[in-house]
Amino acid sequence: MNTRISYFPLHYLAVLASMIFMLNSPLIYAENSFRVITTIKPIHSILAGLMDGTEGPELLVNSDAIPFGYFLSEKQNADISAADVIIWIGPELERFMIEPVEVARKAGVQVFTLLDNIQIKVLPSRWTKDEKALSRDPYIWMDSRNTLILVDELAKILMEVDAGRAHLYRRNRGKVLARVAELDRQLEYGYRGLKSGIGMTYYDTLQYFEQAYALKIREVMTQSPETPIQASKLLLSRVKLKEGYYTCLLTEYGMPMPELPLLTEGISINIGQLDSFGTKLNPGPDLYFELMKDNTDTIKQCLQYSGKSEKIITKNQDIPAALSIGGKFMLIDHKGNLVTEKDLQGKYQLIYFGYTFCPDICPTSLQVMSLALDMLGDKATFLKPYFITIDPERDNAKVMSNYVEYFNKDLVGLTGTVAMIGRVAEQFKVKYEKVLPEGGDPNLYTMDHSSSVFLMAPDGEFITKFAHGISAQQMVEGIRKYLPQK
């Protein structure tokens, strides 16, 4: 019996192989190109990871551009109207998108505003008191834990809108989440380096990063390039830099900083350049991870982190870090001299916050403090009493000079500008509020305020505080426990 063998033509085999390849390719699902447009590089980077194996997202603010003052080209406007999906942060960051987004919505484009997503952690702006400032902080990608949520939410958008490739987005979601989770672990492990000093930033780009990684930023010059710096703010900040209040100044690459020379000229300070929009980096799935690593390294270097263990202060071990008392400040004494926290060091300090127009609580507390010093006898030489006003509008140096004469001969009165007093009160966790009389003279206001007496060590560290209402004898007994016994 003869066996007959049939041969399949080779060109048919080539066609079949091509068809199998196409069926296994994600592009077969996109008869018409699926267009996702986003605005800035960090979000584009996350989307690029999620859309790996597809056409990929399109980026509007490219090269070394920033969203502030950005103008769309005619082609970009046309692309927006022809897109399937637009993903942007929101009007707080991308004002140039407000009108095009509305036009796109009317054309049937699906628009997703990330600041409106209730699953994402959105912090309020620290500039809401400014009439020109908008209410939400837009830098949501600067917290890697927030980015874990972002990855999930962006993946959901893609799977819903482009359901035919949901399996692809689901697979990519797992890969991107794993990378972000690893990044978060690295940042969490290295967070101590971010606590090694106190910084100042030119622009307010780090609020999310501060909260996530215990970064100490105590002053921000301005919200964005769209909000100019006031001259008074510039001068006061320059004084603080000169006095060594901050370890480093953090600037932003690509953002104009016209006042930087005036702020730093002649002052020795570490300056670190952040790149929160990734303007120096090539767009793509790796950009976000490079951005976060580069920014973290910049902050650590600027704060001069050495990797050594932090100094432990035994008398503060029972005080949570969030409740630490004291810090750097600058005030004016009742003789008109400039005083910083360093001038108070060398002796134990008794510090009371009040005001000279106070009807009863302040003079009573100062009298108890003065009597306690008298009762300590020779031991009183280890201490120095201070009275810090919380009413700088009325309590100038001359008023303070006349007032302190009624109490202990060593009592020093301290005043300053409203900003100076606000800073030191915040450092001591002192609360105060002006209370205006109803229908009366507005100049005859009173002040509600905290009324404890703080005991500070010779090195400026907080020891304890005495509540209002205790007797002089009780204060003496409390102080003696911390004074040298010989």
C-alpha positions as CSV (number, residue, x, y, z in Angstrom):
1,M,0.0,0.0,0.0
2,N,1.4,3.3,-1.0
3,T,1.3,6.3,1.4
4,R,0.6,9.6,-0.1
5,I,2.2,12.7,1.4
6,S,0.8,16.2,0.9
7,Y,3.0,19.2,1.2
8,F,1.6,22.5,2.4
9,P,2.9,25.4,0.3
10,L,5.6,27.4,2.0
11,H,4.0,30.8,1.4
12,Y,0.9,29.5,3.2
13,L,3.0,28.6,6.2
14,A,4.5,32.1,6.2
15,V,1.0,33.6,6.2
16,L,-0.1,31.3,9.0
17,A,2.9,32.2,11.2
18,S,2.2,35.8,10.6
19,M,-1.4,35.4,11.7
20,I,-0.4,33.5,14.9
21,F,2.0,36.3,15.7
22,M,-0.6,38.9,15.2
23,L,-3.1,37.0,17.4
24,N,-0.7,36.9,20.2
25,S,0.2,40.6,19.8
26,P,-1.7,43.2,21.9
27,L,-1.8,45.5,18.8
28,I,-4.3,43.2,17.1
29,Y,-6.9,44.6,19.5
30,A,-6.4,48.1,18.4
31,E,-7.9,48.4,14.9
32,N,-7.9,52.1,15.5
33,S,-5.1,53.5,17.6
34,F,-6.1,53.9,21.3
35,R,-4.8,57.4,22.2
36,V,-4.1,58.3,25.9
37,I,-2.8,61.8,26.4
38,T,-1.3,63.1,29.7
39,T,0.3,66.3,30.7
40,I,3.5,65.9,32.8
41,K,6.3,63.4,32.9
42,P,5.8,61.7,36.3
43,I,2.2,60.6,35.3
44,H,3.3,59.8,31.8
45,S,6.0,57.5,33.3
46,I,3.5,55.5,35.4
47,L,1.2,55.2,32.4
48,A,4.1,54.1,30.2
49,G,4.7,51.2,32.5
50,L,1.0,50.3,32.6
51,M,0.7,50.6,28.8
52,D,3.8,48.5,28.0
53,G,3.1,46.6,24.8
54,T,0.7,49.1,23.4
55,E,0.9,52.4,21.6
56,G,1.9,54.0,24.9
57,P,0.7,57.4,26.3
58,E,1.3,60.7,24.6
59,L,3.0,63.5,26.6
60,L,2.2,67.2,26.3
61,V,4.8,69.0,28.6
62,N,7.9,67.4,27.2
63,S,11.7,68.2,27.0
64,D,12.7,70.6,29.8
65,A,9.4,72.4,30.0
66,I,7.3,72.9,33.1
67,P,3.5,73.2,33.4
68,F,3.7,76.8,34.8
69,G,3.2,79.2,31.9
70,Y,3.0,76.4,29.3
71,F,1.2,77.0,26.0
72,L,-0.2,74.3,23.8
73,S,0.7,74.2,20.1
74,E,-2.0,74.0,17.4
75,K,-1.1,70.3,16.9
76,Q,-1.4,69.5,20.6
77,N,-4.8,71.2,20.7
78,A,-5.9,69.0,17.8
79,D,-4.5,65.9,19.4
80,I,-6.4,66.6,22.6
81,S,-9.7,66.8,20.7
82,A,-8.9,63.5,18.9
83,A,-7.8,61.6,22.0
84,D,-9.7,58.7,23.6
85,V,-8.6,59.5,27.1
86,I,-7.0,62.6,28.8
87,I,-5.4,62.3,32.2
88,W,-4.3,65.4,34.0
89,I,-3.6,66.5,37.5
90,G,-6.0,69.4,37.7
91,P,-6.3,73.2,37.4
92,E,-4.0,73.8,40.4
93,L,-1.1,72.7,38.2
94,E,-2.1,72.8,34.6
95,R,-4.0,76.0,34.0
96,F,-3.2,75.7,30.3
97,M,-5.5,72.7,30.2
98,I,-8.7,74.2,31.6
99,E,-10.2,75.3,28.4
100,P,-8.9,72.4,26.1
101,V,-10.3,69.9,28.7
102,E,-13.8,71.4,28.4
103,V,-13.6,71.4,24.6
104,A,-12.5,67.8,24.7
105,R,-15.3,66.7,27.0
106,K,-17.9,68.2,24.6
107,A,-16.2,66.3,21.8
108,G,-16.8,63.0,23.7
109,V,-13.2,62.5,25.0
110,Q,-13.1,60.8,28.4
111,V,-11.3,63.2,30.9
112,F,-9.9,62.1,34.2
113,T,-8.8,64.7,36.7
114,L,-6.5,63.0,39.3
115,L,-7.1,65.7,42.0
116,D,-10.8,64.8,41.9
117,N,-10.2,61.1,42.5
118,I,-11.4,60.4,46.1
119,Q,-9.1,57.3,46.4
120,I,-6.0,59.4,46.0
121,K,-4.6,61.3,49.1
122,V,-4.9,64.9,48.2
123,L,-3.5,67.4,50.7
124,P,-4.8,71.0,51.0
125,S,-2.6,73.7,49.8
126,R,-0.6,75.5,52.5
127,W,-1.4,78.8,50.7
128,T,-5.2,78.9,51.0
129,K,-5.1,82.2,52.8
130,D,-3.6,83.8,49.7
131,E,-6.5,84.9,47.5
132,K,-4.6,83.9,44.3
133,A,-3.8,80.4,45.6
134,L,-5.9,77.4,44.8
135,S,-7.0,75.0,47.4
136,R,-5.3,71.6,46.6
137,D,-1.6,70.7,46.6
138,P,-1.0,69.1,43.1
139,Y,2.3,67.2,43.8
140,I,0.5,63.9,44.5
141,W,3.3,61.8,42.9
142,M,5.9,62.9,45.5
143,D,4.7,60.3,48.0
144,S,5.4,56.8,46.7
145,R,2.6,55.4,48.9
146,N,0.2,57.7,47.0
147,T,1.7,56.5,43.8
148,L,0.7,52.9,44.7
149,I,-2.9,54.2,44.7
150,L,-2.2,56.1,41.5
151,V,-1.1,52.9,39.7
152,D,-4.3,51.2,40.8
153,E,-6.5,54.0,39.7
154,L,-4.8,54.5,36.4
155,A,-4.9,50.8,35.7
156,K,-8.7,50.8,36.4
157,I,-9.2,53.6,33.9
158,L,-7.3,51.8,31.2
159,M,-9.1,48.5,31.8
160,E,-12.5,50.1,31.7
161,V,-11.9,52.3,28.6
162,D,-9.9,49.8,26.7
163,A,-11.5,46.5,27.9
164,G,-10.1,44.4,25.0
165,R,-6.7,44.7,26.5
166,A,-7.6,44.6,30.2
167,H,-5.5,41.4,30.7
168,L,-2.5,43.3,29.4
169,Y,-3.0,46.3,31.8
170,R,-3.7,43.9,34.6
171,R,-0.4,42.1,34.0
172,N,1.5,45.4,33.8
173,R,-0.2,46.7,36.9
174,G,1.4,43.9,38.9
175,K,4.8,44.8,37.6
176,V,4.6,48.5,38.2
177,L,3.1,48.0,41.7
178,A,6.1,45.8,42.6
179,R,8.5,48.5,41.5
180,V,6.8,51.2,43.4
181,A,6.5,49.0,46.5
182,E,10.2,48.4,46.4
183,L,10.9,52.1,46.0
184,D,8.7,52.8,49.0
185,R,10.7,50.3,51.1
186,Q,13.9,51.9,50.1
187,L,12.7,55.4,51.0
188,E,11.2,54.1,54.3
189,Y,14.5,52.5,55.1
190,G,16.5,55.7,54.3
191,Y,14.1,58.1,56.0
192,R,16.5,58.8,58.9
193,G,18.7,60.7,56.4
194,L,15.9,63.1,55.8
195,K,15.6,63.9,59.5
196,S,19.3,64.9,59.9
197,G,18.7,68.6,59.3
198,I,16.2,71.4,58.8
199,G,15.6,72.7,55.3
200,M,14.0,75.5,53.4
201,T,12.5,75.3,49.9
202,Y,12.2,78.0,47.3
203,Y,9.0,76.4,45.8
204,D,6.3,74.4,47.7
205,T,6.8,71.0,45.9
206,L,7.6,68.8,48.9
207,Q,4.6,68.7,51.2
208,Y,3.7,65.1,50.3
209,F,7.3,64.0,50.6
210,E,7.6,65.8,54.0
211,Q,4.6,63.9,55.5
212,A,5.7,60.5,54.1
213,Y,9.3,60.6,55.1
214,A,9.6,62.9,58.1
215,L,11.4,65.6,56.2
216,K,11.9,68.8,58.2
217,I,11.0,71.8,55.9
218,R,10.4,74.8,58.1
219,E,10.0,77.5,55.5
220,V,8.9,77.8,51.9
221,M,9.5,81.0,49.9
222,T,6.5,80.8,47.6
223,Q,3.9,78.5,46.1
224,S,5.0,78.5,42.5
225,P,6.5,80.7,39.7
226,E,3.0,82.2,39.4
227,T,3.1,83.7,42.9
228,P,5.9,86.4,43.4
229,I,7.8,86.6,46.7
230,Q,7.0,89.6,48.9
231,A,10.0,91.9,49.6
232,S,9.4,91.6,53.4
233,K,9.4,87.8,53.1
234,L,12.6,87.9,51.1
235,L,14.4,90.1,53.6
236,L,13.3,88.1,56.7
237,S,14.2,84.8,55.0
238,R,17.6,86.1,54.1
239,V,18.2,87.0,57.8
240,K,17.3,83.5,58.8
241,L,19.6,81.9,56.3
242,K,22.4,84.2,57.5
243,E,21.8,83.3,61.1
244,G,22.0,79.6,60.3
245,Y,18.4,78.6,60.9
246,Y,18.5,76.2,58.0
247,T,20.9,73.5,56.9
248,C,20.1,73.7,53.3
249,L,18.0,75.5,50.6
250,L,16.2,73.4,48.0
251,T,15.5,74.8,44.6
252,E,13.7,73.4,41.6
253,Y,15.4,72.7,38.2
254,G,13.6,74.5,35.3
255,M,11.6,76.9,37.5
256,P,12.6,80.6,37.3
257,M,14.0,81.9,40.6
258,P,14.7,85.6,40.1
259,E,15.1,86.4,43.8
260,L,17.6,83.6,44.5
261,P,20.7,85.9,44.2
262,L,19.2,88.4,46.6
263,L,18.3,85.6,49.0
264,T,21.7,83.9,49.1
265,E,24.4,86.4,48.1
266,G,27.2,86.4,50.5
267,I,25.7,83.6,52.6
268,S,27.3,80.2,53.0
269,I,24.6,77.5,52.7
270,N,24.1,74.1,51.0
271,I,21.9,74.5,47.9
272,G,20.3,71.4,46.4
273,Q,18.5,71.3,43.1
274,L,15.4,69.2,42.9
275,D,13.7,68.0,39.7
276,S,10.2,67.2,40.7
277,F,8.9,67.2,37.2
278,G,11.7,65.1,35.8
279,T,12.6,67.8,33.3
280,K,16.2,66.6,33.0
281,L,15.2,62.9,32.5
282,N,14.1,61.0,29.4
283,P,10.4,60.2,29.4
284,G,9.4,56.6,29.8
285,P,8.6,53.9,32.4
286,D,11.8,54.4,34.4
287,L,11.6,58.2,34.8
288,Y,9.4,58.2,37.9
289,F,11.8,55.9,39.8
290,E,14.9,57.9,38.7
291,L,13.1,61.1,39.7
292,M,12.3,59.9,43.2
293,K,15.8,58.5,43.8
294,D,17.5,61.6,42.4
295,N,15.4,63.9,44.6
296,T,16.0,61.8,47.7
297,D,19.7,61.8,47.1
298,T,19.7,65.6,46.6
299,I,17.9,66.2,49.8
300,K,20.2,63.9,51.8
301,Q,23.3,65.5,50.4
302,C,21.9,69.0,51.0
303,L,21.2,68.1,54.6
304,Q,24.7,66.7,54.9
305,Y,23.5,63.3,56.1
306,S,26.4,61.1,57.0
307,G,24.6,57.8,57.8
308,K,25.6,57.9,61.4
309,S,23.2,57.3,64.3
310,E,21.2,60.3,65.5
311,K,22.2,61.9,68.8
312,I,19.9,60.7,71.6
313,I,19.0,63.2,74.2
314,T,18.0,61.4,77.4
315,K,15.9,64.0,78.9
316,N,13.7,64.1,75.8
317,Q,13.2,60.3,75.4
318,D,9.8,60.4,76.9
319,I,8.6,63.2,74.6
320,P,7.4,62.1,71.1
321,A,9.3,63.7,68.2
322,A,6.1,65.4,67.0
323,L,5.9,67.1,70.4
324,S,9.5,68.3,70.7
325,I,9.8,71.8,72.2
326,G,12.1,74.6,71.2
327,G,14.2,75.4,68.2
328,K,16.0,78.2,66.4
329,F,14.5,81.6,66.8
330,M,15.4,85.3,66.7
331,L,13.8,87.9,68.9
332,I,14.5,91.4,70.4
333,D,15.1,91.9,74.1
334,H,13.7,94.7,76.2
335,K,16.9,96.7,75.6
336,G,16.5,96.6,71.9
337,N,19.2,93.9,71.3
338,L,18.9,91.0,68.8
339,V,18.6,87.7,70.7
340,T,18.7,84.1,69.3
341,E,18.3,80.8,71.0
342,K,22.0,80.5,71.3
343,D,22.1,83.6,73.6
344,L,19.9,81.8,76.0
345,Q,22.1,78.8,76.3
346,G,24.6,78.3,79.1
347,K,22.1,78.4,81.9
348,Y,18.8,76.7,82.7
349,Q,15.9,78.9,81.3
350,L,12.5,79.6,82.7
351,I,10.3,80.8,79.8
352,Y,6.8,82.2,80.0
353,F,4.6,83.4,77.2
354,G,2.1,86.2,77.9
355,Y,1.5,89.9,77.3
356,T,1.8,93.2,79.2
357,F,-1.9,94.1,78.9
358,C,-2.9,90.8,80.5
359,P,-5.2,91.6,83.5
360,D,-4.4,88.7,85.9
361,I,-3.0,85.4,84.6
362,C,0.3,86.8,83.3
363,P,1.3,88.9,86.3
364,T,0.3,86.1,88.6
365,S,2.5,83.6,86.7
366,L,5.4,85.9,86.5
367,Q,5.1,86.6,90.2
368,V,5.1,82.9,91.0
369,M,8.2,82.4,88.8
370,S,10.0,85.4,90.5
371,L,9.2,84.1,94.0
372,A,10.4,80.6,93.1
373,L,13.8,82.1,92.0
374,D,14.0,84.0,95.3
375,M,13.3,80.8,97.2
376,L,16.0,78.9,95.4
377,G,18.6,81.2,96.9
378,D,22.1,80.5,95.5
379,K,20.7,77.9,93.2
380,A,18.9,80.6,91.3
381,T,22.3,81.5,89.7
382,F,21.9,78.4,87.5
383,L,18.7,79.9,85.9
384,K,17.7,82.8,83.8
385,P,14.0,83.9,83.5
386,Y,12.4,85.1,80.2
387,F,9.1,86.6,79.4
388,I,8.1,86.3,75.7
389,T,5.2,88.5,74.5
390,I,2.5,87.0,72.3
391,D,1.2,90.6,71.6
392,P,4.0,92.2,69.5
393,E,1.7,94.8,68.1
394,R,1.5,96.6,71.5
395,D,4.5,95.1,73.4
396,N,7.5,96.8,71.8
397,A,10.9,96.9,73.5
398,K,10.1,100.1,75.5
399,V,6.8,98.7,76.9
400,M,8.6,95.4,77.8
401,S,11.4,97.3,79.5
402,N,9.0,99.1,81.8
403,Y,7.0,95.9,82.5
404,V,9.8,93.5,83.5
405,E,10.9,96.0,86.3
406,Y,7.9,94.9,88.4
407,F,9.3,91.3,88.7
408,N,12.6,89.5,89.2
409,K,15.6,91.7,88.6
410,D,17.0,89.2,86.1
411,L,13.8,88.8,84.1
412,V,14.4,89.5,80.3
413,G,11.5,90.6,78.2
414,L,11.5,89.4,74.5
415,T,9.5,90.8,71.6
416,G,9.8,91.0,67.8
417,T,7.8,91.1,64.7
418,V,4.5,89.2,64.3
419,A,6.3,86.6,62.2
420,M,9.1,86.2,64.8
421,I,6.7,85.7,67.6
422,G,4.6,83.3,65.6
423,R,7.6,81.2,64.9
424,V,8.8,80.8,68.5
425,A,5.3,80.2,69.7
426,E,4.9,77.4,67.2
427,Q,8.2,75.9,68.3
428,F,7.0,75.9,72.0
429,K,3.5,74.7,71.0
430,V,2.0,77.8,72.5
431,K,-1.5,78.7,71.3
432,Y,-2.7,82.2,71.4
433,E,-5.6,84.2,69.8
434,K,-6.6,87.9,69.8
435,V,-10.1,88.5,71.3
436,L,-11.8,91.7,70.1
437,P,-14.3,93.5,72.4
438,E,-17.9,93.5,71.1
439,G,-18.8,97.0,70.1
440,G,-15.8,98.4,72.0
441,D,-12.4,100.0,71.2
442,P,-10.6,97.5,68.9
443,N,-7.3,98.6,70.5
444,L,-8.5,97.2,73.9
445,Y,-8.4,93.6,72.8
446,T,-7.3,90.8,75.0
447,M,-5.3,87.6,74.2
448,D,-6.3,84.1,75.0
449,H,-3.1,82.0,75.3
450,S,-1.4,79.0,76.9
451,S,0.0,79.8,80.3
452,S,2.6,77.3,81.2
453,V,6.2,78.0,82.4
454,F,8.8,76.1,80.4
455,L,12.0,74.8,82.0
456,M,14.8,74.4,79.4
457,A,18.3,72.9,79.8
458,P,21.5,74.9,79.4
459,D,21.8,73.4,75.9
460,G,18.4,74.6,74.9
461,E,16.6,71.2,75.2
462,F,13.2,71.0,76.8
463,I,13.0,69.5,80.3
464,T,9.5,70.0,81.6
465,K,6.8,72.6,82.0
466,F,4.8,73.9,85.0
467,A,1.1,74.5,84.7
468,H,-0.6,77.7,85.6
469,G,-1.9,77.7,89.2
470,I,0.9,75.9,90.9
471,S,2.5,77.5,93.9
472,A,6.0,78.9,94.1
473,Q,7.0,76.1,96.4
474,Q,5.8,73.4,94.0
475,M,7.8,75.1,91.2
476,V,10.9,75.2,93.4
477,E,10.6,71.4,94.1
478,G,10.1,70.7,90.4
479,I,13.2,72.8,89.4
480,R,15.5,71.4,92.1
481,K,15.3,67.9,90.6
482,Y,17.1,69.1,87.5
483,L,19.7,71.4,89.0
484,P,23.3,70.3,89.9
485,Q,23.3,69.0,93.5
486,K,26.6,70.5,94.5
